[in-house]
Amino acid sequence: MIRFLKNVKYDSAIENIHLTSFEINAICYGIDPNTYREKNFLELVEVVFSQLTKLATDESYRDNLSSVDGSEKVFAGKNDKLEGLQQLLAEVDSIATDVLKELGTIKLLRA
């Protein structure tokens, strides 16, 4: 999932998504393993989409996301990172929509 998000960031039509590798690692590390343990690689797009949605919409959750080693809160006090999260979310949303179309599946990712 980390590699996927890094590729999405660097291949994006958006000129510069302001998220570092450190922040992308923390985003993925913060995902509960039970949500992806039995998933195939295409289903992981939805897992990442859900994590990005929660981070982009829930300030408390975003502010409490810890680094991989637990030494710092990754997004606390960094409101400028919200735009990067929203941009990455938009890119993943587009990819998820394409994947679902390709699979011939009708499924809503958003409530």
N, C-alpha and C positions, 0 to 999 in steps of 0.2 A: 504494500500500500504506500509505503514511503517512496519507493521508486516511481510508482504511478503518479503520485502528486508532484514529484519533482519534474517528471516528464511533462505533465500537464502545464505546470508553471512555465517551463522553458519553451514549450511548443505553442503557448497561448498566443492568440491574436492580440491580446492586451499587451501593450508594450512592456510594462514592468509591474509584475505582481510583487508587492513589497512584503514578502515573507522569506525568511532565511531557512536554510537547511535545518538548523537547530529547531526552529518553530514547526516546520513540517514534521520532523521526527517526533516532537512532543504531541502534535495533533494525532498522529497515528498511535503513539505509545499510550495516549489517553483513552483509546477505544477498549472497552471491555472485551477480553478475548472470547468470552462466551457468545458474543454477537457474531463472531466470524469463524469460530472453530470448525464448523461443519460446512462452510461455504466454499463454492468453487471460485475461481478467479474472477469470473464475470459478476458474480453476486457481491464481490467485495466493493464494486463501484457503489452499490447502494449503501453499504456499510460506511464508506468514506463520505458519501453524500450526507448521510444522517449525522455523522460527527461534525462535518462542516456547518450544516444547518444549525445544529445545537450551539456551536461556538459563535456563529454569526448572529443568533437571535437571543441567546441567553447570557446576559452580561455577567451574572454571578458564576455561571459555569465557566465562561471564558476566563474570568479573573482568577479562578481557582485551579486552572489547568497547570499542573506542575511539569517541570523538566524531567527528562528520563531519570536523572539521578536524584530527583526530588529537592534539589538545592535552591530552586527559584520558581516563582510563578511566572509563566511564560508571557502571558498577555496582560497581567495586572498593571494598570496605569498606562497602558500603551494603546490608547484609543485610536491612534493612527493606523494600527494593524487591522482594525475592523474592515477597512476598505479592501485590504489584501485578502482577508478571509472571504468577503463577499465576492470578489473577483474570482477567486479560486472555486468557490461554490458555484458560480455561474458557469464556469468552464466544465466542472464535473457534472453539473445538471445537464448540460448539452450532450456530453458524452453518454451519460446514463440514458437519456432519451434515445440517442442513436442506437445504443446497445439493445434497449428494449424493443425498438422497432426492428432491428436486425433479427432478434430472436422471435419476433412475431408475438410478443407478449404484451398484453394490455395490463399495465400496472401503474398506479399512481405512486410516485415517490413522496409527494407532498400531501399533507392533510387538507 
